[in-house]
Amino acid sequence: GEETKQDETKQDEAETKKEAEEDADAKATLGGVVVLGGVGHKRMHLHDERVHVQRAWAAQQSSESALSGLLDEATVQRARQLEAALCAVDERVRHLADLRNRCEQEIYQMRADLDRFLMVAQQQQTGADKHTEANSESGSGGEEDPKIDEQQVRNVLTDAEEWLLYSEESEQASADRLCAFQANTQRRLTEVCGRFVRWREAEAAAREAERIAAAADAAQRATQPRQGRDKLARPITKDELVAAAEKRKTQGNTLFKDGDMDGAIVRYSQALENVRSIRDEDLNKCEEEDKQKIRDTEVQSLGNIALCLIKQKKYETAIQNCQEAIRIDSANVKCIFRMAQAYIHLKKWDDAKTHLSEAHTLAPENKDVNKYLAYVNKHLQQMKAKEKQMYAK
């Protein structure tokens, strides 16, 4: 019994000593002895200091007498300053993350634009060759466009991707450094293929002009009186609903090309609602070919909505739309591929690989699927190498 009492006494003394040290540490910190580092002290992070303030505040609430006077006005003011500083840091972190996402999205978009540019350039070259042959026969010459070095452009984009996604420097980069990275990538692209850069700028200007013209046309139509029932706005029969769905889908495609993701989602959603409004008895009377067309419109609308949501960085909702489409058509490669894209943006690499592998099985010759699958496999290999290196230390 005596030994038990001695053990309890020692435990009480140890707990008392620990509490005294914690209180002294809190008082010293809050009193300004250790405020973001002082002479002879290691610099503290804002977050660590806020933890001390919160602990002192909790202690003050639970034991007014034990910590009487600990939270004076100066301490409260310091706590508020810390909270404001942390909010500012959080805002900078959010801004940096958004800037990094925009940089990634720009690289992906440049790769897609390059494929379109090369196709257009090939078509133009074919026309130019025919024109040159005609001029040669007539004795007149023509000025040739500089050749496009596709590999150099892809090398620039690969270098940019490698730095942004895998380098340690990128992980620690500031907002100014990321902006400089964007400018440097643009400068290198201009040096190796100015035609590609100018083409992208012209495409963006053309889309903006089309958007303005479409908005003006819509405003003008809105002022014109309508006669009778509008079969597009208020379709009733099965044929009207199918026709309205196709029209809404076409409108959505136009808005998507204009960069109006919100407007495109509205139109695709209207198309989806149209086909889903067809009554079962009407659907049962349709030929199998018409039923398939209706199902295709439903799946395409869901897939298009998902693509718009990916552009808006609403990846979770995009995945839900893809899953809904795949429940209707389990072999739809586009929807499986877009779901994988969303998982890539969410950094869920294993999920992305699973769906890209599925898409590859369904469409082994699909270039986009193969490219993204190779990219994900490479990233997973690099992650494993980093983990192996980390554990080896």
C-alpha positions in Angstrom: 0.0 0.0 0.0 2.9 2.4 0.8 4.5 1.7 -2.6 1.2 2.5 -4.4 0.9 5.8 -2.6 4.5 6.7 -3.5 3.8 5.9 -7.1 0.6 8.0 -7.2 2.5 10.8 -5.5 5.3 10.7 -8.1 2.7 10.6 -11.0 0.9 13.6 -9.5 4.2 15.5 -9.2 5.0 14.7 -12.8 1.7 15.8 -14.1 1.9 19.0 -12.1 5.4 19.7 -13.4 4.2 19.1 -17.1 1.2 21.4 -16.7 3.5 24.1 -15.1 5.9 23.8 -18.1 3.0 24.0 -20.6 1.5 27.1 -18.8 4.9 28.7 -18.7 5.5 28.0 -22.4 2.1 29.4 -23.3 2.6 32.6 -21.1 6.1 33.1 -22.6 4.8 32.7 -26.2 1.7 34.9 -25.6 3.7 37.5 -23.7 5.9 38.1 -26.7 9.1 36.3 -25.6 8.7 33.9 -28.5 6.8 35.7 -31.3 7.7 34.3 -34.7 11.2 33.6 -33.3 13.4 35.7 -31.0 17.0 35.9 -29.9 18.2 32.4 -29.1 15.0 30.8 -30.3 14.1 28.8 -33.4 11.7 30.7 -35.7 8.1 29.5 -35.2 5.5 29.2 -37.9 2.3 31.2 -37.8 0.4 28.0 -37.4 2.4 26.9 -34.4 1.8 30.2 -32.7 -1.9 30.1 -33.3 -2.0 26.6 -31.7 -0.5 28.2 -28.5 -3.1 30.9 -28.6 -5.9 28.4 -29.0 -4.6 26.3 -26.2 -4.4 29.2 -23.9 -7.9 30.3 -24.8 -9.2 26.8 -24.1 -7.4 26.8 -20.8 -8.8 30.2 -19.9 -12.4 29.0 -20.7 -12.0 25.8 -18.5 -10.1 27.3 -15.6 -10.5 31.1 -15.1 -8.8 31.0 -11.7 -5.8 28.9 -12.8 -4.8 31.2 -15.7 -6.3 34.5 -14.4 -5.1 37.4 -16.5 -3.4 35.3 -19.1 -5.4 36.6 -22.0 -5.0 40.3 -21.6 -6.0 42.8 -24.3 -2.6 42.7 -26.0 -2.8 38.9 -26.2 -6.3 39.0 -27.8 -5.1 41.6 -30.3 -2.1 39.4 -31.1 -4.4 36.4 -31.6 -6.5 38.4 -34.0 -3.4 39.5 -35.9 -2.3 35.9 -36.2 -5.7 34.8 -37.5 -5.6 37.6 -40.1 -2.1 36.6 -41.2 -3.1 33.0 -41.5 -6.1 33.9 -43.6 -3.8 35.9 -45.9 -1.5 32.9 -46.2 -4.5 30.6 -47.0 -5.6 33.1 -49.7 -2.1 33.1 -51.2 -2.0 29.3 -51.1 -5.4 29.1 -52.9 -4.2 31.6 -55.5 -1.1 29.6 -56.1 -3.0 26.4 -56.4 -5.4 28.0 -58.9 -2.5 29.4 -60.9 -0.8 26.0 -61.0 -4.1 24.4 -62.2 -4.3 27.0 -64.9 -0.8 26.3 -66.0 -1.5 22.5 -66.2 -4.8 23.1 -68.1 -2.9 25.4 -70.5 -0.4 22.7 -71.3 -3.1 20.1 -71.9 -5.0 22.6 -74.1 -1.8 23.4 -76.1 -1.4 19.7 -76.8 -5.0 19.4 -78.1 -4.6 22.7 -80.1 -1.3 21.4 -81.6 -3.1 18.3 -83.0 -5.8 20.5 -84.6 -3.2 23.0 -85.9 -1.3 20.3 -87.6 -4.4 18.9 -89.2 -5.3 22.4 -90.5 -1.7 23.0 -91.6 -1.7 19.7 -93.5 -5.0 20.7 -95.3 -3.5 24.1 -96.2 -0.3 22.5 -97.4 -2.3 20.2 -99.7 -4.1 23.2 -101.2 -0.8 25.2 -101.5 0.9 22.3 -103.3 -1.9 22.3 -105.9 -1.6 26.1 -106.2 2.2 25.8 -106.6 1.7 23.2 -109.4 -0.7 25.6 -111.2 1.7 28.5 -110.8 4.6 26.4 -112.1 2.7 25.6 -115.2 1.9 29.2 -115.7 5.5 30.3 -114.9 4.7 32.3 -111.7 6.2 31.5 -108.3 4.9 31.7 -104.8 6.3 32.3 -101.4 6.5 29.2 -99.3 5.4 29.1 -95.6 8.2 28.0 -93.2 8.1 24.3 -92.4 6.5 23.2 -89.1 8.9 21.4 -86.8 6.3 19.4 -84.8 8.9 17.6 -82.7 10.4 20.9 -81.4 6.9 22.1 -80.4 6.2 18.8 -78.6 9.6 19.0 -76.9 8.8 22.5 -75.5 5.4 21.2 -74.2 7.1 18.1 -72.7 9.8 20.2 -71.0 7.1 22.5 -69.6 5.1 19.5 -68.3 8.1 17.8 -66.8 9.0 21.0 -64.9 5.5 21.8 -63.7 4.5 18.3 -62.6 7.6 16.6 -61.5 10.4 19.0 -60.5 11.2 19.9 -56.9 11.6 23.5 -58.0 8.0 23.6 -59.3 6.7 22.3 -56.0 8.3 25.2 -54.2 7.6 27.8 -56.9 6.0 31.1 -56.1 3.2 32.8 -58.1 5.8 35.0 -59.8 7.9 32.0 -60.7 4.9 30.3 -62.2 4.0 33.4 -64.2 7.6 33.5 -65.5 7.3 29.9 -66.4 4.2 30.6 -68.5 5.9 33.5 -70.2 9.0 31.4 -70.9 7.0 28.6 -72.4 5.1 31.1 -74.6 8.5 32.6 -75.7 10.0 29.2 -76.6 6.9 28.2 -78.6 7.1 31.5 -80.5 10.8 30.8 -81.3 10.3 27.3 -82.5 6.9 27.8 -84.3 5.5 31.3 -84.4 2.8 30.0 -86.8 1.3 27.9 -84.0 1.2 30.7 -81.5 -0.4 33.1 -84.0 -2.9 30.4 -85.0 -4.0 30.0 -81.4 -4.4 33.7 -81.0 -6.4 34.0 -84.2 -8.6 31.0 -83.1 -9.3 32.7 -79.7 -10.2 36.0 -81.5 -12.5 34.2 -83.9 -14.3 32.4 -81.0 -14.8 35.7 -79.2 -16.2 37.4 -82.4 -18.6 34.5 -82.9 -19.7 34.7 -79.3 -20.5 38.4 -79.6 -22.3 37.9 -82.9 -24.4 35.0 -81.4 -25.3 37.1 -78.4 -26.4 40.0 -80.6 -28.4 37.6 -82.8 -30.1 36.1 -79.7 -30.9 39.6 -78.4 -32.5 40.5 -81.7 -34.6 37.3 -81.9 -35.8 37.9 -78.4 -37.5 41.2 -79.5 -39.4 39.5 -82.4 -42.9 38.3 -81.7 -43.6 34.6 -81.8 -46.6 33.0 -83.5 -48.3 30.0 -82.1 -46.6 27.4 -79.9 -42.9 27.3 -79.9 -42.1 23.6 -80.6 -38.5 24.1 -79.5 -39.3 25.7 -76.1 -42.4 23.6 -75.5 -42.1 20.3 -77.4 -45.0 17.8 -76.7 -44.9 14.9 -79.1 -42.2 12.3 -79.4 -40.9 13.7 -82.7 -40.9 17.2 -81.3 -39.0 16.1 -78.2 -36.4 14.3 -80.3 -36.0 17.3 -82.7 -35.8 19.7 -79.8 -33.1 17.6 -78.1 -31.0 17.6 -81.3 -31.4 21.4 -81.6 -30.5 22.0 -78.0 -27.4 19.8 -78.4 -26.3 21.7 -81.5 -26.8 25.0 -79.6 -24.7 23.6 -76.7 -21.9 22.7 -79.1 -21.9 26.2 -80.5 -21.7 27.7 -76.9 -19.0 25.2 -76.0 -16.8 26.4 -79.0 -17.4 30.0 -77.8 -16.1 29.1 -74.4 -19.4 29.6 -72.7 -19.4 26.5 -70.4 -22.4 27.6 -68.3 -24.6 28.3 -71.4 -23.5 25.0 -73.0 -24.4 23.0 -69.8 -27.9 24.6 -69.9 -28.4 23.5 -73.5 -27.1 20.0 -73.0 -29.3 19.7 -69.9 -32.3 20.8 -71.9 -31.5 18.1 -74.5 -31.2 15.6 -71.8 -34.6 16.6 -70.3 -36.2 16.4 -73.8 -35.3 12.8 -74.5 -36.1 11.8 -70.9 -39.5 13.4 -71.3 -40.6 10.9 -74.0 -43.3 8.8 -72.6 -42.7 5.0 -72.2 -45.7 4.1 -74.4 -44.3 6.3 -77.2 -40.8 4.9 -76.8 -42.1 1.4 -76.9 -43.7 2.1 -80.3 -40.4 3.3 -81.8 -38.2 1.2 -84.1 -35.0 -0.1 -82.5 -33.0 2.3 -84.6 -35.0 5.3 -83.2 -34.6 3.9 -79.7 -30.8 3.7 -80.2 -30.8 7.3 -81.5 -32.6 8.5 -78.4 -30.2 6.6 -76.1 -27.2 8.0 -78.0 -28.6 11.6 -77.5 -29.0 10.9 -73.8 -25.4 9.6 -73.4 -23.9 12.3 -75.6 -25.6 15.0 -73.5 -24.3 13.5 -70.3 -20.8 13.2 -71.8 -20.9 16.8 -73.1 -22.0 18.1 -69.7 -19.1 16.2 -68.1 -16.7 17.8 -70.5 -18.0 21.3 -69.7 -17.6 20.5 -66.0 -14.0 19.4 -66.5 -13.3 22.8 -68.2 -14.8 24.4 -65.1 -12.7 22.2 -62.8 -15.8 20.6 -61.2 -14.3 17.2 -61.5 -16.4 15.3 -59.0 -19.6 16.3 -60.7 -18.1 15.5 -64.1 -17.4 12.0 -62.8 -21.0 11.6 -61.7 -22.3 12.5 -65.1 -19.9 10.1 -66.8 -20.9 7.3 -64.5 -24.6 8.0 -65.3 -23.8 7.8 -69.0 -21.8 4.6 -68.7 -24.7 3.0 -66.9 -26.7 3.5 -70.1 -23.8 2.6 -72.5 -21.0 0.7 -70.7 -18.8 0.7 -73.8 -18.9 4.5 -74.4 -15.2 5.3 -74.8 -15.6 9.0 -74.7 -17.3 9.0 -71.3 -14.8 6.5 -69.9 -12.0 8.7 -71.1 -13.5 11.9 -69.7 -14.0 10.2 -66.4 -10.3 9.3 -66.4 -9.4 12.9 -67.3 -11.3 14.1 -64.2 -9.5 11.6 -62.0 -6.2 12.8 -63.3 -7.1 16.4 -62.3 -8.0 15.0 -58.9 -4.6 13.3 -58.7 -6.4 9.9 -58.3 -3.9 8.2 -60.5 -4.9 4.6 -59.8 -8.6 5.4 -60.7 -7.4 7.2 -63.8 -5.3 4.2 -64.9 -8.2 1.8 -64.4 -10.6 3.7 -66.7 -7.9 4.5 -69.3 -7.0 0.8 -69.4 -10.7 0.0 -69.9 -10.9 2.6 -72.7 -7.8 1.2 -74.3 -9.3 -2.3 -74.3 -12.4 -0.9 -76.1 -10.5 1.3 -78.5 -6.8 0.2 -78.7 -6.1 2.6 -81.6 -7.5 5.7 -79.9 -4.5 8.2 -79.8 -5.8 10.3 -77.0 -6.5 7.3 -74.8 -3.0 5.9 -75.5 -1.3 9.2 -74.9 -3.0 9.7 -71.5 -2.5 6.1 -70.5 1.3 6.5 -71.2 1.3 9.8 -69.2 -0.4 8.2 -66.2 1.8 5.1 -66.2 4.9 7.4 -66.3 3.6 9.5 -63.4 2.9 6.3 -61.3 6.4 5.0 -62.1 7.9 8.3 -61.0 5.8 8.3 -57.8 7.0 4.8 -57.0 10.6 5.9 -57.6 10.2 8.9 -55.3 8.7 6.7 -52.6 11.5 4.2 -53.0 14.1 6.9 -52.8 12.4 8.5 -49.7 12.3 5.2 -47.8 15.9 4.4 -48.7 17.1 7.5 -46.8 
